[in-house]
Amino acid sequence: MARFNGGWVKLHRSMIDGKYDGWDIAILTWLIFSANYVDGKTKAKGKIGRVEVKRGQLITATKEMSEALKFTRTVIERRLQEFEKDGIITQQTSNKGRVITICNYDKYQTLDQGQPTAGDTAGDTAGDTAGDTAGDTAGDTAGDTHIKELKNSKKVKNIKKVRNKASLALASEWLNLGQSWLDFALTIYPWQSTQSKWKPEIFGKELERVGKIMIIDVHGLNEILERVKVDDFWGKNVASPFGLTSRGKNGNRKIDNLIVSLKTKQDKTKESLNKWANQTTQDNDGRPTMLF
C-alpha cells in the first residue's frame, strides 16, 4: 500500500555508482519515498494508535517492506543493518514498531527557494539552485556534502572488505571443503544463495574452526558431509555449518549428536564384533583364552 499519493523526492545518480546493487537501491528508494517529509503523526501497529514521527523518519516493519518490495525479510534485515553501519540510517525498535531515521535527510531533501526551472532535473542535489543541473560536481552545497559522505563510507567499506578477505585466507583443502558443503547446502536451500555468509571461503573458515574445536581434520569433516548428504534429517539441520559447535539443552554440541546419529549399521556391527572379539572365555580345562 502506498504511503503517499503525491509529491516527489530527490534522488542522486551516485546511488548507482557501483557501491550498491539493485536490491540496495530499491530498498533505499522505498525508504526515501516512505519517510515523512514534515513532522506529523503516523499510525503504529496494534492498538498503539497514532504516534509522533519526525521529518525524515518512518515507522515500518520488515514484513511490510517484504510485502511491498517482494524481497525476503532476511534480505531486507541484512541490507538495513549494512545501511546502518554505513551511517545512512539509524534504527530503533519498540512496541510501536521499527522507527527508521534517514540520516542527513534535510541536506538532500530540502526544498529549493522558489520554483524549479526547466534546467532542473530529478537528480539535482539538495544544495543546487534553480538553474543548476543534476550533473553538478562536489563543489556544490548540502546535497553534494551528503554524496561525499556516501563516498567516504564506501572507502571504509572497501577497506573492511580487503581485511575480511585477508582474514579468510584458507588452505586449499578447507576452501574445497567449504565449496563442497556450500554446493550441498544450496540443493536444500537454494534461495540462500544471496546470503552474505553463504560463500565457499566463509563456509571453509567456519569448518576449519569447527575442526580445531573438535580435533577433526578436513578428511573427517568431509566424511561427515558425505553421510549428511544421504540423511534427510541432518541434511536439513546442518546444511549450514554455523552452529555445529553450539550446545543443546542436554549440554552436547550439535556435531556430537550428529556424529553419534550418523553411525551406520555397519559401524555399530563392527563395534559389536570388536567388543565380542576382545572378550575372554574359558576352554575345556577352565583356562581363559581369547576368541580371536
N, C-alpha and C positions, 0 to 999 in steps of 0.2 A: 504494500500500500504506500502510495506517495505521501511524504510528509508535508510537502508544499506544492501548490498547484501553479505557482507563477514565480516570476523573478528570475534572476540569473546570478551566477558566481563567476569568479575569475580563476582561470587555470593557466599555468605557465608551461611552455613547451619543454622545459627542462625535466618535467615529470617523465618524459620518455627518452632521457639521455643515456639509458643503459643500466642505471642503478636498479631500477625496479622492473619486474616483469609485468605481464598483462594482468595477473591476479592482483598484484600490489596496486597497480594504477586503478583498477576497478574498485577496490576497497577504499583507497584514499579518496577517489572521486565521490563515492557514495557518502563517506563521512562528511566531506565538504558540502555536498548537496543537502545533507540531512541536519547539519548543525543550525542552531538558532542564529539568525543574523541580527536580532535585537534581544535584549533581556526580556524574559517572559516566563510563562508557566507552561509546563508540558505534562500530559497525563502519564503517570507512572504505572507500573504493573500492579496487579492485585487491587486491593482496596485502599491503597495509599492516597489516591486522588491525584490532584494536580500539584506539582512541585516546582520550585523556582529553578529555572535553567538560564544561565547567562549566555550572552553572545559568544559564539564560537564553541558552545557545548551542545551535547545531545545525550539523551538517555536512551539506551538501546540494550540489546542482548545478542549474544552470538546466534541464538535461534532466529531472531528477527532478521539479522544480516544474512544468515544462511538461506532463509526463505526468499529474501529479496535478490540476492546475488547468485543463488544456485550453487554455492560452494559448501563444502562440508564445514561443520562447526570447528573441527580440529584445524583445518587450513586457516580459517579466519582468526582463531585464537592465536595461532603461531605468528601470523602476519601482524596482528595488533601488538604482540609482545616485541616484535622487531621494530615497529614504528616507535614504540615507547623507548626502546634502547637508543634509537636514532634521535630522540628528542623532538619528534614530530607531534606526538600526542602524549597526554597523561591519562591514566585510568583510575577510577575509584569505584569500588563495588559496595553496595549496601542493600538494605531491604527495598530500596526504591528502584533498584536496577543498577546497570553499569553506566556511570557518568564518564563520558569521554570528552576531554578538552583538547581542541586543536591548538597547539602552541603557535604563538605569533599570528593568530587569526586576523587580528586588527591590521597587521602590517601588510598583508596581501589581499585583504578583502575590504579595506577602507574605501568608501565611496569617493570618487574624484569630485572636485569642486566644479559645478556646472555640468552640463550635459555632454556626453562624449560626442566627438565629431566623427566624420566618415573615416578619418585616418586611424581611429582606434580599432583594435581587434580584441577577440576574446582572450588572447594571450597576453594582454597588457599587464604589467606588474603594478602592485598597489601604489607605487610612488610615481607612476607615469602621469604626465599631464595630458590634457585633452588631445593634443596634436601628436603625441608620441605613438610609436607603433610597437607591436609585440616583439620586435627584434632588438629592442633597446639593450644596451650592454650593462655590465655590472656597475658602471658608474652611476646609474640611476639610483633612485632613493629607496624607500622602505621595502618595496616588493623585491628588488634585487638583493637587499640585505638578507631576506629570507632565503633566496636562491643560494647565496654564499654559504649560509648556514647548512643548507642541504648538501652542498658540495663538500664542506668540511667534514660533515658526518659521514659522507661517502668515503673520504680518505681514511677516517678512523676505522670504518667497517672493513675497508680493503686491508688495512694493517692487521686487523683481527683475523681476517681470512688467511693471510700469509702465516700468522702464528699458529692458527689451527692446523693448517696443512703441515707445518713443521712438526707439530706435536703428534700428528697422525702418521708420521713416518713408520712404516712397518716392514718387517721381513716379508719376503715374497710368499712364504708358506702361510703366514697369517692373513695376508691380503687375499690369497687364493681361497682360504677357508671362509673369509668374510664374503667373498663373491659367491661361493657355493651356497652358503647359508642364506644369503640375500635372494639368490635365484629361487631357492625352495620357498622362502617366506612369501615371495611375490606370487607364487602359484596358489597360496592360501588367501592372501590379502592383496590382490593386485592394485587396489586403489591407494595403497600406502606408498606407491612409488614416488609421490610428491613430497613425502615427509623428509625433513632435513636430516634426520638421523638414519634414514634408510639408504645408506650408501655403503659400498663394499669396504672402504677403508675404516668407516666408523664401526661397522659390524666386526671387522677384523680386530680393531683395537679393543672392543668390548670382550671378544672371545679370548684375546690374549690376557686380559685382566682376569677373566674367569679361570683360565688355565693356571695362572700364577697362584690364585687363591686356593684352588682345588688340587694343585700339583698334578695337572693333566696336560700332557703335551698336545701339540697340534694334531697328531695322528689319533690320539684318544678322543679328542673332540670331533674329529672327522668321523670316527666310528659311531659316536653318539648321534651325529647328524644322519648317518645312513639308516640308523634304526628308527630315528624320529620320523623319517620320511614315510615309513610304512606303518606308522601308528597314528590313527586318526585323532585320538585324544591329545597326545602330546604334540602332534604336528600343529594343532591349533593353539596349544598353550605355550609353546616355546618357539614359534615361528620367528619371533624377535628374541635375540639373546639377552636383551636388557631384563634384569630381574631374575636371572638364573641363580644368583647368589643370595637373593632375598630370602628371609626366613618366614615360614608359615606359623600358624598357631601352635603346632607341635614342636617348634623350635628347629625343625630341619630346613635346610636350604632346598629350594626348588630343584636344583640339579641333583641333590642327594636322592630325593623322591623319584626323579626322572630315571636315574641310573638303576635304582632298585627295580622299578616297574618295567624297565625295558629289557631286563634279563630274559632271554628266550628260554623255551623249554629245554633246548639243548644245553644251555648254560647250567640250568638247575639240575638236569640229569647228570651232567659232568661233575658238578659239585657233590651230588649224592654218591656217585661211583667212587670219587676220590676219598670221601669220608669213609665209605664202606671198606675201601681197599686198605686204608690205614688202621683199621680196627684189627685187634688181635683175637685169635680163637685158640682153642686147645686141640691137640691131636689126641690120638687114642691113648697115649701114655700120660696125658694130662699136662704136657709141656706147651707153653704159649708159642704160637707160630704166626707169621704174617700170612694173610690170604694171598698177597701178591708180592 
